[in-house]
Amino acid sequence: MTKSFLVNTFPTISPLVFANEYRETTPTRESVKVVIYGSKTGVNNTILTLYKLGFAQVNEWSPLLPSPNPGEVMSILTRHILTM
């Protein structure tokens, strides 16, 4: 008589348990904002430095916007990251 060695070698997973585990490990997206405040020259130089370091493309930053502080501008970068 031959015997099958593959029978019952795979554990069975309850669909309910699997669904709960899947939800717990499914990443979600979150928005993260990076803001630079300063003079026009300072903000532009920082954006270029971050570009050279590989942090973000220059065109990913917002145009220079007025800052709440007089004489300053700001630029905003929004990134979407995966969280668990």
URBEL-V134978 format. One line per field, one symbol per residue. ss: DSSP state (A for helix, B for strand, O for the rest). phi: phi as a letter, one per 20 degrees, with the letter a starting at -180 (. if undefined). burial: I if it has 9 or more other C-alpha atoms within 8 Angstrom, else O. Layout:
ss=???
phi=???
burial=???
//
This chain:
ss=OOOOOOOOOOOOOOAAAAAAAAAAAOOBBBBBBBBBBBOAAAAAAAAAAAAAOOOOOAAAOOOOBBOOOOOOBBBBBBBBBBBO
phi=.eceeefledfedfgfffffffffdffdececddcddqfgffffffffffffenfafffeefffdfefegndcbccdddddecd
burial=OOOOOOOOOOOOOOOOOIOOOOOOOOOOOOOOOOOIIIIIOOIOOIIIOIIOOOOOOOOOIIOOOOIOOOOIIIIIIIOOOOOO
//
